[in-house]
Amino acid sequence: MQLYSTRNKEKLVSLKEAVFKGLPEDNGLYMPQHIPTLDQNFIRNLKSFSFQEIAFQVADTLMQGAIPKNDLKKIIAEAVNFPAPVHRLDEQKYVLELFHGPSLAFKDFGARFMAQLMSYFNKGENRQLVILVATSGDTGGAVAAGFYQTPGIEVVILYPSGKVSMLQEKQLTTLGHNVKALEVQGTFDDCQALVKQAFLDAELSSAIRLSSANSINIARLIPQSFYYFEAYKQVSDGTTPIVFCVPSGNFGNLTAGLIAHRMGLPVHHFIAATNINDVVPQYLHTGQYTPRPSTRTLSNAMDVGNPSNFARMLDFFSKENCSTWNNMTASISGYAYNDSQTRKAVQEVYSKHNYIIDPHGAVAYLALGEYQQKHPDTIGVLLETAHPAKFLNDMNDILNQSIDIPERLSTLANKPKEATLTDTNFDVFKKHLLNQYA
């Protein structure tokens, strides 16, 4: 498997190099040079395969021999060891539940796969690897759980102070050991900018082996493609067009769906659902991409004003002598909603379907409903990216009742938080990394 930077398609690197680097020197993003197509017999017979078997076949095809089959099977067995069930709301709408992993968020798929992959590639290295990750909510907890006590790997998680839920914060600040948290007095975009700048700093790169666990790392996107196949398997009737509605922040999840589609999964259309941080829906409507500082919302994991993976989306749809915007809008529609609409959607899903959906899933529910008004002859799968209990106070307030808390979350409530408070100054962040890990 060879990969290129979205800013330089001529310089190719191996999967191992792309995974450890995270970000190319030119500040682009790594993309597979070739995305192979799966055998159509495999696609037609998805229902006869288990989730792990599907994950292996997709990964093995995409990686093109980068990892021996037996080793890859072991990685899949360790990483994909929880389900991704689909819940039926009605004849047209289904919910893909991606919160059955250790941190109760979809990012468990990417974080656990990446931890296994990095551990595999890291064998024989005598220098520790330091993982940098910025989180707007769920990434931090998933990475903390996925990499916890992994030999030879240290984890530094940056999160925006006061902008993640209490239980999300506890997930990434209570483990200790090889997992450290930096509470940044700024936005998620500030955290992400610090991480990106660290990779581009020559002194840091020479002094510390750095890598990233954000969706800028291609190792995050590969496993996120698995559950699109798993969902399709569960809902397809063989005739009705299937659309996926993706609540989106940094757009890694939707990009993974595009990989699945390019590999042969017959997705009819993708829907990008955002909160008021709607730079991508605005692009889809107008053709103008205008990043801006993120605004805090009820669906905090989507509070991103300059999504990293938009560069990958542009790369997917750029063709010579063709309009990138026209190509993208043929495959993706964008919708955005405010907090008031999100609250009403949570209430509607509960009263109408007796199902508790979190604020991020509620945004997707709204977008799917709006899309299906114009396209009624479709089956829609919306991604429920986190367990509602991760947003306990908001959910209790919206539904005017107490919702159940899974034990793995409730045990965190009284654990002491351990985090270093810092600002958005890169020199301060750099000095901290050099003092701790160089």
N, C-alpha and C positions, 0 to 999 in steps of 0.2 A: 504494500500500500504506500503510495507516494502522495504527498500533500504539497500544495502551493499556498502562498500568501495572496489574499484578495488584492494586494497592491503590487504583486510581482508573480505572474504565473510561470515565469521561466525558471525560478530557483525552487527546486524540489527537495523535500526532506522526508525522512522515514516517519512512520507512526510514532516510534519511540522518541525521536527528537521533537516532534510536534507536541506530544503529550507532556514532556518535561519542560520544554520552552514555554508552552502555553500561548505565548504571543510572539510573532515574528519580530525581528529587529526593526522592520519598517512600519510597525504599528498597525499592520493589517491583521487579518484573521486567517487561520489555516482552514483550507478546504481540500477535500479529496480530489486528486487530479482526475479520477474516473470513479463514477458511481455506477457500479454494475447492476444489471437487472436480474431479479430473481426468476427462477424457472416458473413459468405460468402454471404448471401442474401443482407446484407448491402453493401458489396463491389460491388456486381453485380449491385446494384440499386443506386449507388452514384449520378447518374444524376438526380434523383428525390429529392435530398436533397439540401438545401441551405448550404452555407459555414458555417454559424453559427451552423446549425444542425449537420453537419459533425464534426465540432470542438467539440461540446458537446459530441457526441457519442464516439469520439476517446478519449477525456479526461476522460470521465466517465468510460470507459472500462479500461483504463490504470491505473487510480487512485484507482480503486477497492473499492469504498465507502469511501475514505479518506475525501471527502467533500459531504455533502448531495446534491442530484440532483438539488433542487431548488436554493440553494446557488451557485452551479457550473454554472447553467444556467445564473445567474446574472453576475458572473465573466466573462463568455464567451461573454455575451451581451455588457459589457463595454470594453472588450479587443479586440474582433474581430469585430469591427464595420466599417471596410473598406474592399474593395475587393482585390482579388489576381487574376486578369485576365490573360489569356494567349493570346499572340499575335502571329499570324502565320507568319513566314518568308517564308517558302515554304512547300512542301508536307512532308518533313522530319524533319524540324526544327521549334521549337516553343520557344517563350520566355515567361517565367513565371514572370510577373511584380510584384515585392514585395516592390515597393516604393510608395504605395498609402496611407501610414499611416502618422501620424503627422510629423515625422522627415525625411520622404522620403527615408527610408531604411528598409530592411527586418527585422532588429532588433526591429522594433516597435512591431511586433507580440510577441516576447519574453519579451520585457521590459514592455509592457502594461499588459500582462497576469501575469507576476511576481509581478508587483505593486499591482494588484488586489488581487492576492493570498496572498502576504505578509500582505496587509491591512486586509484581512479576518482573517488570523492567528494571527495578532498582536492585535486584539481587547482584551481589558482588561489588556494589559501590561502597567506597570507604568514607565518603562525605555525606553528611546528613542532607536531606532534601527539605526545604522549607516551602510549604504551600501557603500562598496568599489568596485570600478570598474575601470579596466584598459581598455583603448580603443586605437585601431590603426586607428580609423576613425569614423565609424558609431555607434558603441555601445554607446559611450558617449552621443551623441545627442538623441538617442532613450531612454536611461535610464533617461536622464534629463527630457525629455518630459513625459515619463511614470510615473515618481515618483514626478514630480513637485507639490509642496504644498500638498503632501500626509501626513496627520496628523501622528505625532509620528515617522517619518522616515526622517533622514538626508542622503544626498548623497555626496560622495567624488569621483570625477572622476580624474583619473591620465591619462595624455596623453603625448606622446613624442613631445618635443618642435621642431617646424619646420617640422614635419613629417605628419601633417594632413592638409587638404585643408583649405583655409580661411573660407569658409562657414561651414565646419564641425566644426572648432574651435569655430565659433560664436554660433553654436547651443548648445555647452556645456559650454560656458563661459559668456552667457548674461542673463540667467534666474534669477540667484540670489536666494533669499528666502532660501529654504532648499537644494539647489544645489550648491556645491562648486567645483572648478576646481584646480588641481595641475598640472602645466606645468613642466614636468620632463625633465631635460637635459640629455637625453639618448634615447634608443629605446623602442618600445612597449614591447619587452621581458623584459627590465629593469622595466617597469611599472608593468607588470604582476608578476615579481619576488617579487616586493615590496608588492603587494597585497597578494600573497601566503604566504610570510613570516609573514605578519601581523596576518594571521589566525593561524599560528603556534606559535605565541608568547604568552606565558602564561600570562604575565603581561597585555598585551593589551586585551586579551580575558576575563580576569577577571574584568577589569576596564570599558570596553565598550562592548555593545552588537553589535557584528559585523556580517555582512552577505555580500554576493557578488552578483553582477548582471551580472557577466561575464558568458560565456557559461560553465564555470566550475560548475555553479549552475544548478541543474537538472530542476528547474522551467523554465529556458530559453529554454531547449530542448523540453519540452512537447508541447508547442504551435507551435514550428517550424515544428513539424511533421504534423500539420494540413494541411498546404498548399501543401504538396505532394499529399494528397488525393484530394484536390480541383483541382490541375493541372491535375491529372490522369482523374478525372471526365470530364474535358473539352476536352481532346485530345484523349481519348481511343476510338478506333473503335471496340474493343472487340476481335480483332484477331492479330494485329501487336504488336510485343514486344516494350515496352516503356522503354527508358533509361533516367536517369536524370544526367545532367552535372552540377556540383556544383563548382563555383569559391570559393576557400578555403584558409583560413588563419589559424584560430584556430581550424577548423574542427568541430565546433558545428553544423553547418548547415548540413553537410553530416551525422554526427552522428544521427541527428534527422530523416534524411531519412532512416537510418538503423532501427530506432525504428518503423517507418511507415511500412517498409518492414517486420519486425518481427511480426507486428500486422496483417499482411495478405495482404498488398497492393502488387499486383503482378508486382513489378518493375523487369525488366529483368536484368539491370546492372546499376551501378553507375560509374560516371567518376569524378575523383578528378582533378580539374584544378587549377594550381598555377602559380605564376610568378616565377622569378628565386630563390625565397625562396622555394626550391623544396624538402625539406627533406622527405616528405611523398611519392611523386612520385618516388624519389630515392629508398625508402624502397620497394615500390611496384615492382620496376624493379630489385632490387638486393637482397632484404631480409635484408639489413643493414640499421638501423636507426641511423643517425648521426646528432644530433641537432647542430646548429651553430648560431652565431649572425646573426640577420636579416639584410638584405640589403634593402635600400630604393628604391622603384620603383614607376612607374606611378599608379599602382593599390595598393595604400598604405594600404588599409584595410586588405590586404593579406600579409603584410610584417611581417611574423612571422617565427622565426627560430626554435622554439621548441613548436609545437602546443599542448596545454593542452589536447584536446580531443583525441589525439592519444592513450592515455591510455584507453579510453573507446572503441576505435576501436579494440585495441588488445583484450580487454575483450570480445567483441562481437564474435570474431572469434577464441578464444582460446578454444580448446577441448582436452580432454585427448587422448593421443596417436595419435594426428593429428597435422599437421604443421599449426600454426597460419598464417604464410605467405601464404601457399597454399590456405587456406580457404579464406583469405582476397582477394587475387588476383583473385579468382574465381568470386567475387562479385564486385570488384572495380578495375578500371584501372586509371593510373595516367599520366598526361601530364603537361609540364611546358613550359612557353614562356617568352621571354624578352620584354623589352619596345618597341623596334622597331617593333616586330611582333604584339604587342598589338595595336600600332598606326595604322598599316596597316589594322588590323581587324576592328577597328572602322570605318575607311574609306570605307572598303569593304562592311560592313553591310549597311552603309548609301547609297553608290552608287548602290548597288545591290538590296537592299530591301527597300530603302527609310525609314530607321528606325535608330534612334539615340540610340546607345548603349553605356553604360559607360565603362571605362577601365576594370572593374572586369568582367562584362558580356562579354566583347570582348575576354578575356582570355578563358572563358567558350565556346564561339563560336568557337574559334580555336580548343579546345580540342574535342568538339562534332564533328566538321568536320573531324578531324583526325581519331576519333573512327569510324565514319560512312563510311569512305573510306573502312574499312575492314568489317564493319557490315552494309551494305546498306539497309537491310530489317528491319530497326528499325525506330521508331518515337522517336526523341530526344527532350527533354525539358531542356533548359538551364535556370538557375536562374539568373535573372537580379536583383541584390541585392540592388542597390541604383539608385536614379534619376541622370541622367547625369549632371544636373545643379550643383550638389554638388561638381563637379570637373570642375568648370566653365572655369578657365584659360586654363587648359589642353585641354578640349573639344573644346574651341574656336580655340586654336592653331592647333589641329589635323585636324579639319574640315575646318579651314580657314574661319570661319563665326561665328556669334554670335548665340548661342542657347537660347531658351526661358528659363526664370527663373520663377518658381512658386512663387506666392506672398509670401507664408510662408517663402521662403528663401530670397527673395529680401529685405524684411523688416528687415532682420538681419544685412545687410551690414554696416549700420551706427550706430548700437548699440555698446556701449563701452564694450570691453573685460574686464572681471574680473577673474584673475587667479593668483595663488601664484607660483612663480618660485622656483623650488627646484632641488636638484641633486638626484643621485641614492643611496645615503647613507641611509640605513634603520634606523639608530638611529635618524637621522634628521626627517624622515617620522614618526617614532614612537612618537617622542616628540611632533610633530605637532598634531597628533591625540589625544594624552593625554591632551595637553593644550586646545584643542578645544572641546572635547567631554567627557572627563572623569569626 
